[in-house]
Amino acid sequence: MNVTLVNVAARLAAMAAEAPERTAVFMPRGRDAAGKRQYASVTFRELDQDSDRLARGLRELGVRQGTRLALLVKPSVDFISLVFALFKAGAVTILIDPGMGRKNLLGCLEAAEPEGFVAIPAVQAVRTVLRGRFPRAQYNVTVGRRWFWGGATIDQLRGGPWSGPELAATEADDPAAIIFTTGSTGPPKGVLYRHGNFESQVTEIRDFYGIRPGEIDLAGFPLFGLFNAAMGVATIIPDMDASRPASVDPANIVEAIIDCQATQAFASPAVWNRVGPYCIERGIKLPSLRRVLSAGAPVSPQVLESMMRVIAPGGAMHTPYGATESLPVASIAASEVLAETAEKTRQGAGTCVGRRFPGIEWRVIRMVGGPIASIADAEELPGGEIGELIVRGPVVTREYATRTEWNALAKIVDGGTVWHRIGDVGYFDDRQRFWYCGRAAHCVLTASGPMYTECCEAIFNNHPAVFRSALVGLGPPGLQRPIIIIEPRPGKMPQDKRTKQAFVEELSALAASSALTAAIADFRFHPSFPVDIRHNAKIFREKLAAWAAQN
């Protein structure tokens, strides 16, 4: 029986053979006497051979194909090399966003049942103190200085000189990683990625955007370093806290793009929301930057417009759409948004996320609150009608490794395949573009029918004093009363009864201007919405609904 080897790490070895001396990673270091930033760099050959040595060390430590190891290392050359080493060893890498907070982080780690930790000293210290929560953790590697615990260090793992390639004989269906959702709606869940999912992701992203070997990418999302190396693209690791992109210093991002002549950059819209205005205010251009990608949270037209003003003439900005369980699903270019869809969004049409990737199948089905056991039980809706989006394809994961009760809620069986219920509602237009209207869990279910957050909130966001708005419902589903909560722009919070009444009258006029919002007559003001830590964009409407019920 012939085994078809599928492992993204094989692409790194191929690049090392094709262009061994080409730079694979730029890592910012300190500054010279003149204040100029210095960079360390490694070539594709060095990265490939280092990950081989680490993979061999893991294997000699006792790690076998399928061993679950939690990787908690800061963005660095070590991080990228370790990801490839874990793939080469056949281990299953557990990846968790540290931005979700300590409590959720520990809960996710415990649920994933790691058999070891490859982590920085602070994490190993916590793991040692809480060893009762991780009874299976026996293969522990410290990335940095080891303190009072046992196990190997990364330097010990590397061992001696390179002694040849390492690559586990993994197949497309073999587990490769457990990556956790953010938990912005529902609890964080561990998504099981298989080697075939990663292989398909690299191919889809490369081909859709026309990414070519030799390009240079500033990776604001650490795991994109994996995709870059697999595509023959150099990775710039920016000087930023990847778990707090909204707090990034834009000067560091601009400096790295210019110093390393980046041709591409991928980051949260929270990053570009700071970089674009920073460049415009100072008259800075980024002429090497031909392609900008942004995902993880909604990207406003203002962010798109500011970045398009500063990148290379003829350059493009794209916003890929998807979910942790299925990425990428669709994409739209900034040029299309600014020329065509942004005005419709402001009028309540939803946000157009573009056309599907070639490997994706998608349908809009009638919303159902509980599980859908079979695709035969899902009612497909015609174009223009709002429903729930489901997707299928080689990048779509099939199951959760933790919180497995969610498999019945999020997956629909179709023969030997599954459809994933993204949890978003929207519709297809006559050009087969998907228009996002909000999260299914956030729909307000009134006696007159459902109301959708993205559509209704857009009407009120047109008010010059409104920073953002949130639609919530009070009462039982089917009889909910719609309420709009407003977070005013700085300095615009009404301070007395008269100014509040004037603000409410203006909001009421906006509500009456659209059939989508005509039924809304209840307005509240909130000083600062509860939002996700990472992007400062995903609104926790459940918390706002509880607040509104008491105010």
GILIN-V269706 format. One record per helix or strand of 2 or more residues. SS is the DSSP state (alpha for helix, beta for strand). FROM is the first residue (numbers start at 1). LEN is the number of residues. Records with the same first field share a line. If there is no record, write none. Layout:
# GILIN-V269706
SS: FROM-LEN + FROM-LEN
This chain:
# GILIN-V269706
alpha: 9-10 + 44-18 + 77-13 + 98-3 + 102-11 + 121-9 + 131-3 + 154-5 + 195-15 + 224-8 + 245-3 + 250-11 + 269-14 + 301-10 + 334-13 + 375-3 + 406-5 + 440-3 + 453-9 + 497-16 + 541-9
beta: 23-9 + 37-7 + 68-5 + 92-4 + 117-3 + 141-2 + 152-2 + 175-6 + 190-5 + 216-4 + 234-4 + 264-4 + 291-4 + 316-8 + 326-8 + 351-6 + 360-6 + 387-7 + 411-4 + 417-12 + 434-6 + 444-3 + 449-3 + 466-9 + 481-8 + 523-3
